[in-house]
Amino acid sequence: MDPSSPATTRFGRFRAALSESPPLLWAFVYFFCLLSGYYVLRPVREAMAASSDVQAVFPPAMIEFFAVRGLALKDFTLQVLFTCTFIIMLLLQPAYGWLVSRYPRRVFLPAVYGFFIGTLLLFYVLFDSGMPGRGMAFFLWIAVFNLFAVAVFWSFMADVFSNAEARKFYGYIGAAGTVGAILGPVLTRTFVERIGIANLMLVSAGFLMVCVVCQLRLRLWAVAREQERRATSGETPMGGEVLAGLKLIAREPLLRWLASLVVMGVGVGTLLYNEQAAIVRKFYTDPAASTAYYAGIDMAVNALTLFIQLLVTRWLLRSFGVGPALLIPGGAIILGYSLLAASPLPMMVAIVQVVTRASEFSLTKPARETIYTRVDREWRYKAGAAIDTVIYRGGDLSFVWLHKFVSAFGSSAVFGVGLLAASAFTFSGWKLLREERKLPSERDAASGQRGSSRADAAV
């Protein structure tokens, strides 16, 4: 191969980045294992949500409660699951706020992952014994796991990497996660019939144990960076109020627009997800055909995401900042929903689904997380987690019921509402960009902290 070829040059840049920043390799392994562990379990969640075996999904008491009132629980499976997920998030948010307020980073990071590893062992027992209601319990658990574990990861990365490093390296880290997202379903598809669903819980737990090892290693660089910038140490308890995250979102314009961006992004995805299921039921009556349709979408999403992360994200963030990464996905989604409103065919739905999910993973998410490198720890760990959990699931809940209402008027009506949500998503990105530009640069913030330290020493 020609040493000057693009492929060799890109690989050379990646090797140079690893040499320049030793923690990058540990972050790479961390996100790879995190998403591998999640995507090993994601097909189990989808199977439970789509299962016709109501006894496997819901506990007997809930089934009886609905039956007494003349309601078939299977007709409201997603609505009930999304509603319960939101309630769980509301209950857990204060618990998480208490944890990060009272304990230092070296305690609460392993504690969060230790909790998930322990509950995976419990689910191994539930699935191995065929416990009724295991589907609902697992659906709720994996929703909590996906949001909290990933939110903690990106908050931690903002402790480890500076803003300039985030622009250079977050594309690589995101690509590692995408590779893990590809590997997870491959492992499930290859081994589930041989080892059974219960043993997939142990496979995922193994990936999470590697994540804990990576946390312990990366903590050393986080401490060193805080000492270099004379920033508040993450090795001491953060303090503050348990509900400080939600209060910060209500008070700070930048966080409000971040929350709005997340809600509208969730709305676009939820409307498309639910309408896609209805269209697939209409056009693909054979389960094998519908499975192949969904598998093709997942493969295309992961392939496009990886392509953008490796070739576009890093260059875009380094050259132009977060602006294009926040605004380009909105424009693409507006175009896609406009086409769907006119022609809601399965192939067109698949194309828009691929573009929507790939742009979120490869552009919007890295841009949002880059912003967190320029704010203090309470914003990252409390407000950021609240946005990615309670706010996120609140958007899910709102739009899943909105779809139930609007779908009565046909697919074109659903996609018309989706077009409004996509427009609001783009507007939120624009407003967020304006607020982001008001933040002090990292160099200014560091200078201010050093000046403050010198002044304190002089006093």
Solvent accessible surface area in square Angstrom, and as a share of the most:
residue,aa,sasa,rsa
1,M,186,0.83
2,D,84,0.43
3,P,110,0.69
4,S,85,0.55
5,S,23,0.15
6,P,92,0.58
7,A,49,0.38
8,T,45,0.26
9,T,56,0.33
10,R,87,0.32
11,F,122,0.51
12,G,35,0.34
13,R,103,0.37
14,F,40,0.17
15,R,147,0.54
16,A,60,0.47
17,A,5,0.04
18,L,46,0.23
19,S,94,0.61
20,E,107,0.48
21,S,6,0.04
22,P,73,0.46
23,P,10,0.07
24,L,0,0.00
25,L,91,0.45
26,W,72,0.25
27,A,0,0.00
28,F,54,0.23
29,V,49,0.28
30,Y,0,0.00
31,F,13,0.05
32,F,50,0.21
33,C,9,0.05
34,L,1,0.01
35,L,25,0.12
36,S,0,0.00
37,G,0,0.00
38,Y,9,0.03
39,Y,22,0.09
40,V,0,0.00
41,L,0,0.00
42,R,44,0.16
43,P,49,0.31
44,V,6,0.04
45,R,28,0.10
46,E,49,0.22
47,A,53,0.41
48,M,20,0.09
49,A,13,0.10
50,A,88,0.68
51,S,34,0.22
52,S,107,0.69
53,D,74,0.38
54,V,35,0.20
55,Q,98,0.44
56,A,6,0.05
57,V,3,0.02
58,F,1,0.01
59,P,48,0.30
60,P,74,0.46
61,A,77,0.60
62,M,46,0.20
63,I,34,0.17
64,E,113,0.51
65,F,108,0.45
66,F,34,0.14
67,A,64,0.50
68,V,111,0.64
69,R,136,0.50
70,G,68,0.65
71,L,83,0.41
72,A,49,0.38
73,L,8,0.04
74,K,131,0.56
75,D,82,0.42
76,F,56,0.23
77,T,18,0.11
78,L,40,0.20
79,Q,12,0.06
80,V,17,0.10
81,L,0,0.00
82,F,21,0.09
83,T,40,0.23
84,C,25,0.15
85,T,1,0.01
86,F,42,0.17
87,I,86,0.44
88,I,54,0.27
89,M,0,0.00
90,L,81,0.40
91,L,121,0.60
92,L,59,0.29
93,Q,5,0.02
94,P,46,0.29
95,A,53,0.41
96,Y,13,0.05
97,G,1,0.01
98,W,118,0.41
99,L,34,0.17
100,V,0,0.00
101,S,1,0.01
102,R,111,0.40
103,Y,82,0.31
104,P,13,0.08
105,R,0,0.00
106,R,119,0.43
107,V,58,0.34
108,F,1,0.00
109,L,3,0.01
110,P,33,0.21
111,A,43,0.33
112,V,12,0.07
113,Y,0,0.00
114,G,37,0.36
115,F,111,0.46
116,F,4,0.02
117,I,21,0.11
118,G,38,0.36
119,T,25,0.14
120,L,0,0.00
121,L,85,0.43
122,L,101,0.50
123,F,11,0.05
124,Y,67,0.26
125,V,84,0.48
126,L,31,0.15
127,F,23,0.09
128,D,98,0.51
129,S,77,0.50
130,G,36,0.35
131,M,94,0.42
132,P,67,0.42
133,G,8,0.08
134,R,46,0.17
135,G,0,0.00
136,M,18,0.08
137,A,41,0.31
138,F,0,0.00
139,F,12,0.05
140,L,24,0.12
141,W,19,0.07
142,I,0,0.00
143,A,1,0.01
144,V,9,0.05
145,F,1,0.00
146,N,34,0.17
147,L,13,0.06
148,F,9,0.04
149,A,0,0.00
150,V,24,0.14
151,A,4,0.03
152,V,0,0.00
153,F,0,0.00
154,W,7,0.02
155,S,8,0.05
156,F,0,0.00
157,M,0,0.00
158,A,0,0.00
159,D,0,0.00
160,V,7,0.04
161,F,1,0.00
162,S,20,0.13
163,N,14,0.07
164,A,61,0.48
165,E,53,0.24
166,A,0,0.00
167,R,60,0.22
168,K,36,0.15
169,F,2,0.01
170,Y,0,0.00
171,G,0,0.00
172,Y,17,0.06
173,I,0,0.00
174,G,4,0.04
175,A,3,0.02
176,A,0,0.00
177,G,0,0.00
178,T,7,0.04
179,V,62,0.36
180,G,0,0.00
181,A,4,0.03
182,I,64,0.32
183,L,57,0.29
184,G,0,0.00
185,P,44,0.27
186,V,79,0.46
187,L,39,0.19
188,T,9,0.05
189,R,195,0.71
190,T,60,0.35
191,F,78,0.32
192,V,38,0.22
193,E,165,0.74
194,R,182,0.66
195,I,64,0.32
196,G,29,0.28
197,I,60,0.30
198,A,11,0.08
199,N,51,0.26
200,L,2,0.01
201,M,0,0.00
202,L,72,0.36
203,V,53,0.31
204,S,0,0.00
205,A,3,0.02
206,G,33,0.31
207,F,36,0.15
208,L,0,0.00
209,M,104,0.46
210,V,60,0.35
211,C,0,0.00
212,V,31,0.18
213,V,80,0.46
214,C,1,0.00
215,Q,4,0.02
216,L,90,0.45
217,R,103,0.38
218,L,0,0.00
219,R,60,0.22
220,L,96,0.48
221,W,68,0.24
222,A,0,0.00
223,V,34,0.20
224,A,52,0.40
225,R,24,0.09
226,E,10,0.04
227,Q,129,0.57
228,E,134,0.60
229,R,43,0.16
230,R,134,0.49
231,A,27,0.21
232,T,101,0.59
233,S,41,0.27
234,G,0,0.00
235,E,30,0.13
236,T,70,0.41
237,P,75,0.47
238,M,39,0.17
239,G,27,0.26
240,G,50,0.48
241,E,95,0.43
242,V,41,0.23
243,L,77,0.38
244,A,10,0.08
245,G,2,0.02
246,L,57,0.29
247,K,102,0.43
248,L,8,0.04
249,I,15,0.07
250,A,73,0.57
251,R,150,0.55
252,E,38,0.17
253,P,51,0.32
254,L,9,0.04
255,L,0,0.00
256,R,105,0.38
257,W,63,0.22
258,L,0,0.00
259,A,9,0.07
260,S,31,0.20
261,L,1,0.01
262,V,7,0.04
263,V,34,0.20
264,M,42,0.19
265,G,23,0.22
266,V,13,0.07
267,G,0,0.00
268,V,1,0.00
269,G,24,0.23
270,T,10,0.06
271,L,0,0.00
272,L,0,0.00
273,Y,66,0.25
274,N,8,0.04
275,E,8,0.04
276,Q,4,0.02
277,A,19,0.15
278,A,36,0.28
279,I,8,0.04
280,V,6,0.03
281,R,165,0.60
282,K,152,0.64
283,F,97,0.40
284,Y,67,0.26
285,T,122,0.71
286,D,76,0.39
287,P,100,0.63
288,A,71,0.55
289,A,36,0.28
290,S,20,0.13
291,T,90,0.52
292,A,65,0.50
293,Y,24,0.09
294,Y,81,0.31
295,A,30,0.23
296,G,37,0.36
297,I,8,0.04
298,D,54,0.28
299,M,140,0.63
300,A,42,0.32
301,V,0,0.00
302,N,18,0.09
303,A,60,0.46
304,L,59,0.29
305,T,2,0.01
306,L,41,0.21
307,F,111,0.46
308,I,26,0.13
309,Q,5,0.02
310,L,83,0.41
311,L,66,0.33
312,V,44,0.25
313,T,0,0.00
314,R,44,0.16
315,W,140,0.49
316,L,11,0.05
317,L,1,0.00
318,R,123,0.45
319,S,60,0.39
320,F,120,0.50
321,G,8,0.08
322,V,4,0.02
323,G,7,0.07
324,P,36,0.23
325,A,0,0.00
326,L,0,0.00
327,L,55,0.27
328,I,92,0.47
329,P,1,0.01
330,G,0,0.00
331,G,39,0.37
332,A,37,0.28
333,I,7,0.04
334,I,53,0.27
335,L,113,0.56
336,G,9,0.08
337,Y,0,0.00
338,S,44,0.29
339,L,83,0.41
340,L,0,0.00
341,A,32,0.25
342,A,89,0.69
343,S,40,0.26
344,P,38,0.24
345,L,97,0.48
346,P,15,0.09
347,M,133,0.59
348,M,53,0.24
349,V,0,0.00
350,A,11,0.09
351,I,88,0.45
352,V,6,0.04
353,Q,6,0.03
354,V,19,0.11
355,V,50,0.29
356,T,12,0.07
357,R,46,0.17
358,A,0,0.00
359,S,9,0.06
360,E,54,0.24
361,F,78,0.33
362,S,0,0.00
363,L,10,0.05
364,T,1,0.01
365,K,30,0.13
366,P,3,0.02
367,A,0,0.00
368,R,15,0.05
369,E,4,0.02
370,T,1,0.00
371,I,1,0.00
372,Y,12,0.05
373,T,3,0.02
374,R,46,0.17
375,V,17,0.10
376,D,84,0.44
377,R,18,0.07
378,E,50,0.22
379,W,40,0.14
380,R,17,0.06
381,Y,0,0.00
382,K,2,0.01
383,A,0,0.00
384,G,5,0.04
385,A,0,0.00
386,A,0,0.00
387,I,1,0.01
388,D,13,0.07
389,T,0,0.00
390,V,10,0.06
391,I,39,0.20
392,Y,67,0.25
393,R,18,0.07
394,G,17,0.17
395,G,3,0.03
396,D,8,0.04
397,L,33,0.17
398,S,68,0.44
399,F,20,0.08
400,V,0,0.00
401,W,106,0.37
402,L,63,0.31
403,H,15,0.07
404,K,83,0.35
405,F,137,0.57
406,V,12,0.07
407,S,40,0.26
408,A,89,0.69
409,F,140,0.58
410,G,33,0.31
411,S,29,0.18
412,S,60,0.39
413,A,34,0.26
414,V,0,0.00
415,F,0,0.00
416,G,28,0.27
417,V,38,0.22
418,G,0,0.00
419,L,50,0.25
420,L,126,0.63
421,A,6,0.05
422,A,0,0.00
423,S,47,0.30
424,A,37,0.28
425,F,6,0.03
426,T,32,0.19
427,F,105,0.44
428,S,2,0.01
429,G,0,0.00
430,W,109,0.38
431,K,47,0.20
432,L,0,0.00
433,L,12,0.06
434,R,118,0.43
435,E,28,0.13
436,E,11,0.05
437,R,170,0.62
438,K,146,0.62
439,L,32,0.16
440,P,74,0.46
441,S,48,0.31
442,E,34,0.15
443,R,197,0.72
444,D,84,0.43
445,A,30,0.23
446,A,12,0.09
447,S,51,0.33
448,G,46,0.44
449,Q,60,0.26
450,R,85,0.31
451,G,28,0.27
452,S,60,0.39
453,S,38,0.25
454,R,146,0.53
455,A,55,0.42
456,D,101,0.53
457,A,89,0.69
458,A,90,0.70
459,V,163,0.94
